[in-house]
């Protein structure tokens, strides 16, 4: 039996397209209703997932990083790879609906943001409604307007998605703000080292995602100062891991302390490629040692650090 892979459904979403491009027929696809559900689905029963991480126009996918704050991240759910997908949006309606009849536009908040210029120019003043995914938006359009109690709606999705649902019509194509619009996805797995299905495992991993936070407060402790963790993170990037920081993201922590943040630091070993598998493994082992040593330095300085992924 093929292993299962969770994705943001229904089928036809960009997450689904990206997963199909990478894994093809090597997994069974298990659709989930929200990004949070995709993260929570990763388990021995569904060992893999594809989850959106960032868009080149609209920025970080907040739900993904909020999931990375949970205790499961770095203990039973790990980032194991990255994928990119060129994103081309279209505006779809029920077949026969005219532009002037549209009373609202529905889609994932990322898609609405990525098409904000088109919406402001073509449908000024028309409400924009967020739903969990672009494919869910396309599907729901079929049950709006006409004899229903729902206002006549348009959805933003891909051409492939529009073609999956009979009864939809594309009014406009390529409505994204930028022609270079691209979304980056993370591959998740329930183990840090088991080979991924669908392709030969790269013998050398050169990326890591690390979560840095304040330690849990004990009763009677003073709340951490707002700049203490920031200072720790910045000094960490320069001295602790000995490798290049590729990005930093920040979200509020899960504690009740105001402005107590969690930092997500993606680092990479950008040394030159090596020629043999044995040399690549040796380089990776040395890099892993540097990462582990950096984690220990953060903890010794009074912080918490967890490796959330390697790829």
C-alpha positions as CSV (number, residue, x, y, z in Angstrom):
1,X,0.0,0.0,0.0
2,X,1.3,3.5,-0.9
3,X,2.0,5.9,1.9
4,X,-0.4,8.8,2.4
5,X,0.3,12.5,1.9
6,X,-1.9,15.3,3.3
7,X,-2.6,18.4,1.3
8,X,-4.9,21.4,1.5
9,X,-8.0,20.4,-0.4
10,X,-10.2,19.9,-2.2
11,X,-8.3,18.6,-5.2
12,X,-7.3,21.3,-7.6
13,X,-5.7,23.6,-5.0
14,X,-2.1,24.8,-5.6
15,X,-1.0,22.6,-2.8
16,X,-2.5,19.6,-4.6
17,X,-0.8,20.7,-7.9
18,X,2.6,21.1,-6.2
19,X,2.3,17.7,-4.5
20,X,1.3,16.0,-7.7
21,X,4.3,17.5,-9.5
22,X,6.7,16.2,-6.9
23,X,5.2,12.8,-5.8
24,X,3.1,11.8,-8.8
25,X,1.7,8.3,-8.2
26,X,4.1,7.3,-5.4
27,X,1.6,8.3,-2.6
28,X,-2.1,8.4,-1.8
29,X,-3.4,11.9,-1.5
30,X,-5.4,12.7,1.7
31,X,-7.2,16.1,1.4
32,X,-7.6,18.3,4.5
33,X,-9.8,21.2,5.1
34,X,-7.3,23.8,6.4
35,X,-3.6,24.3,6.6
36,X,-3.7,23.6,10.3
37,X,-5.4,20.3,9.6
38,X,-2.7,19.4,7.1
39,X,0.0,19.9,9.7
40,X,-2.0,18.0,12.3
41,X,-2.6,15.1,9.9
42,X,1.1,14.2,9.8
43,X,1.4,10.9,11.8
44,X,2.4,7.3,11.3
45,X,-0.9,6.9,9.4
46,X,-0.3,9.9,7.1
47,X,3.5,10.2,7.2
48,X,3.9,13.1,4.6
49,X,2.4,16.4,3.8
50,X,2.9,19.5,1.5
51,X,2.1,22.8,3.1
52,X,2.5,26.4,1.7
53,X,5.2,28.5,3.3
54,X,5.6,31.8,1.5
55,X,4.4,33.6,-1.6
56,X,6.7,36.0,-3.5
57,X,4.0,38.7,-3.6
58,X,1.9,38.3,-0.5
59,X,4.5,37.0,1.9
60,X,4.6,34.4,4.7
61,X,1.7,31.9,5.2
62,X,0.8,32.7,8.8
63,X,-1.1,29.5,9.4
64,X,2.0,27.4,8.6
65,X,4.2,29.3,11.0
66,X,1.5,29.2,13.7
67,X,1.6,25.4,13.4
68,X,5.3,25.4,13.8
69,X,4.9,26.9,17.3
70,X,3.3,23.7,18.5
71,X,5.2,21.1,20.5
72,X,4.7,18.6,17.7
73,X,6.9,20.6,15.4
74,X,10.4,19.2,15.8
75,X,9.3,16.2,17.8
76,X,6.8,14.3,15.5
77,X,6.5,16.6,12.5
78,X,9.6,17.8,10.5
79,X,10.3,19.9,7.5
80,X,12.1,17.6,5.0
81,X,12.2,19.6,1.7
82,X,11.0,22.6,-0.3
83,X,9.1,23.0,-3.5
84,X,8.2,26.0,-5.6
85,X,5.3,26.5,-7.9
86,X,4.6,29.3,-10.4
87,X,1.1,30.6,-9.5
88,X,-1.2,31.9,-12.3
89,X,-4.6,32.9,-11.0
90,X,-7.9,33.3,-12.9
91,X,-11.3,34.6,-12.0
92,X,-14.1,32.1,-12.4
93,X,-17.9,32.2,-12.1
94,X,-20.9,29.9,-12.7
95,X,-21.3,29.4,-16.4
96,X,-23.2,32.3,-17.9
97,X,-22.7,34.8,-15.1
98,X,-21.5,38.3,-16.3
99,X,-18.9,40.5,-14.6
100,X,-21.5,43.1,-13.5
101,X,-23.5,40.4,-11.7
102,X,-20.7,39.5,-9.3
103,X,-21.6,40.4,-5.7
104,X,-18.5,39.0,-3.9
105,X,-15.1,37.4,-4.6
106,X,-14.1,34.4,-2.6
107,X,-10.7,32.7,-2.3
108,X,-7.8,31.9,0.1
109,X,-6.5,35.1,1.6
110,X,-3.2,34.6,-0.1
111,X,-4.9,34.5,-3.5
112,X,-7.0,37.6,-2.7
113,X,-3.8,39.4,-1.7
114,X,-1.9,38.3,-4.8
115,X,-4.7,39.6,-7.0
116,X,-5.5,42.8,-5.1
117,X,-4.6,45.2,-8.0
118,X,-6.9,43.4,-10.5
119,X,-9.8,43.3,-7.9
120,X,-9.5,47.0,-7.1
121,X,-9.5,47.9,-10.8
122,X,-12.0,45.4,-12.2
123,X,-14.4,44.9,-9.2
124,X,-14.0,48.0,-7.1
125,X,-16.1,47.9,-3.9
126,X,-17.0,44.2,-4.3
127,X,-16.5,42.4,-1.0
128,X,-13.6,39.9,-0.8
129,X,-14.3,36.8,1.4
130,X,-11.6,34.5,2.7
131,X,-12.1,30.7,2.5
132,X,-9.7,27.9,3.4
133,X,-8.4,27.2,-0.1
134,X,-8.7,28.3,-3.8
135,X,-10.3,25.0,-4.8
136,X,-12.8,25.3,-1.9
137,X,-13.7,28.7,-3.4
138,X,-14.1,27.3,-6.9
139,X,-16.3,24.5,-5.6
140,X,-18.5,26.8,-3.6
141,X,-19.2,29.2,-6.5
142,X,-21.3,26.5,-8.0
143,X,-23.7,26.8,-5.1
144,X,-24.1,30.6,-5.1
145,X,-26.5,32.9,-6.9
146,X,-29.4,31.7,-9.0
147,X,-32.1,30.1,-6.8
148,X,-29.8,29.9,-3.7
149,X,-29.7,32.3,-0.7
150,X,-26.0,33.0,-1.4
151,X,-24.9,36.1,-3.4
152,X,-23.6,35.6,-6.9
153,X,-19.9,34.9,-6.4
154,X,-16.7,34.7,-8.3
155,X,-13.6,32.7,-7.2
156,X,-9.9,33.0,-7.7
157,X,-8.1,29.8,-8.5
158,X,-6.0,28.1,-11.1
159,X,-7.0,27.2,-14.7
160,X,-6.5,23.5,-13.8
161,X,-8.8,23.9,-10.8
162,X,-11.5,25.6,-12.8
163,X,-11.4,22.8,-15.3
164,X,-12.0,20.2,-12.6
165,X,-15.5,21.5,-11.7
166,X,-18.1,21.2,-14.3
167,X,-20.2,24.4,-14.6
168,X,-17.5,26.9,-14.1
169,X,-16.5,29.6,-16.6
170,X,-13.2,31.5,-16.7
171,X,-13.8,35.3,-17.1
172,X,-10.1,36.4,-16.8
173,X,-6.7,34.7,-16.7
174,X,-3.4,35.8,-15.3
175,X,-4.9,38.2,-12.8
176,X,-2.1,38.1,-10.3
177,X,-0.3,41.3,-9.4
178,X,3.1,40.1,-10.7
179,X,3.9,37.8,-13.6
180,X,6.6,36.2,-11.5
181,X,4.2,35.2,-8.8
182,X,5.6,32.1,-7.1
183,X,4.7,30.1,-3.9
184,X,7.2,28.1,-1.9
185,X,6.0,24.9,-0.1
186,X,7.5,22.8,2.6
187,X,7.4,19.0,2.5
188,X,6.6,17.6,6.0
189,X,7.3,14.1,7.3
190,X,6.8,12.3,10.6
191,X,10.5,11.4,10.7
192,X,13.7,13.5,10.3
193,X,15.7,11.0,8.4
194,X,13.6,8.4,6.5
195,X,13.8,8.7,2.7
196,X,11.0,10.5,1.0
197,X,9.0,8.6,-1.6
198,X,9.2,9.5,-5.3
199,X,12.8,10.3,-5.9
200,X,16.4,9.5,-5.1
201,X,17.4,10.9,-1.7
202,X,19.8,13.8,-2.0
203,X,22.9,12.6,-0.1
204,X,23.7,16.0,1.3
205,X,21.2,18.1,3.3
206,X,22.2,21.8,3.4
207,X,19.2,23.5,5.0
208,X,17.8,23.6,8.5
209,X,14.8,25.4,10.1
210,X,15.3,26.2,13.8
211,X,12.8,27.5,16.3
212,X,14.2,29.9,19.0
213,X,12.1,31.0,22.0
214,X,12.3,31.9,25.6
215,X,12.2,28.9,28.0
216,X,8.9,28.2,29.9
217,X,8.3,30.6,32.8
218,X,8.3,29.2,36.3
219,X,6.0,30.6,38.9
220,X,7.5,33.8,40.3
221,X,9.8,34.4,37.3
222,X,9.8,37.9,35.8
223,X,8.5,38.0,32.2
224,X,11.4,38.2,29.7
225,X,12.3,41.5,28.3
226,X,11.1,42.2,24.8
227,X,14.6,42.6,23.3
228,X,16.3,39.7,25.1
229,X,15.3,37.1,22.6
230,X,15.9,39.3,19.7
231,X,19.5,39.9,20.9
232,X,20.0,36.2,21.3
233,X,18.7,35.5,17.8
234,X,20.9,38.1,16.1
235,X,24.0,37.0,18.0
236,X,23.2,33.4,17.2
237,X,23.1,34.1,13.4
238,X,26.5,35.7,13.5
239,X,28.4,33.3,15.9
240,X,26.5,30.2,16.9
241,X,25.8,28.1,13.8
242,X,28.7,29.1,11.6
243,X,26.5,29.1,8.5
244,X,24.4,31.5,6.5
245,X,21.0,32.7,7.8
246,X,18.7,32.6,4.8
247,X,15.5,34.0,6.5
248,X,14.1,34.9,9.8
249,X,10.4,34.8,10.7
250,X,8.6,35.8,13.9
251,X,5.3,34.9,15.5
252,X,3.8,35.6,18.9
253,X,4.5,32.7,21.3
254,X,1.9,30.5,22.8
255,X,2.4,31.9,26.3
256,X,0.3,34.6,27.9
257,X,3.3,37.0,28.1
258,X,2.7,40.1,25.9
259,X,5.2,40.5,23.0
260,X,6.9,37.2,23.9
261,X,7.9,36.0,20.4
262,X,9.1,32.9,18.7
263,X,11.7,33.1,16.0
264,X,12.1,30.7,13.1
265,X,15.5,30.9,11.6
266,X,16.3,29.1,8.3
267,X,20.1,28.5,7.9
268,X,22.0,26.9,5.1
269,X,25.4,25.5,4.5
270,X,26.4,27.2,1.2
271,X,29.8,25.7,0.8
272,X,30.8,24.4,-2.7
273,X,29.3,21.1,-4.0
274,X,31.4,18.0,-3.4
275,X,32.1,15.3,-5.9
276,X,31.3,12.0,-4.1
277,X,28.5,10.7,-2.0
278,X,31.0,9.8,0.8
279,X,32.4,13.4,0.8
280,X,28.8,14.8,0.8
281,X,27.9,12.6,3.8
282,X,31.0,13.7,5.6
283,X,30.1,17.4,5.0
284,X,26.6,16.9,6.2
285,X,27.8,15.2,9.4
286,X,30.1,18.1,10.1
287,X,27.3,20.5,9.4
288,X,24.9,18.6,11.7
289,X,27.6,18.8,14.5
290,X,27.7,22.6,14.0
291,X,23.9,22.8,14.3
292,X,23.8,20.7,17.4
293,X,26.6,22.8,19.0
294,X,24.6,25.9,18.1
295,X,21.5,24.5,19.8
296,X,23.5,23.8,22.9
297,X,24.9,27.3,23.0
298,X,21.5,28.9,22.8
299,X,20.3,26.7,25.7
300,X,23.4,27.6,27.7
301,X,22.6,31.3,27.1
302,X,19.1,30.8,28.6
303,X,17.0,30.2,25.4
304,X,15.1,27.3,23.9
305,X,16.1,26.0,20.5
306,X,14.6,23.1,18.4
307,X,15.5,21.8,15.0
308,X,12.2,21.7,13.1
309,X,13.6,20.4,9.8
310,X,16.6,19.3,7.7
311,X,16.7,19.1,3.9
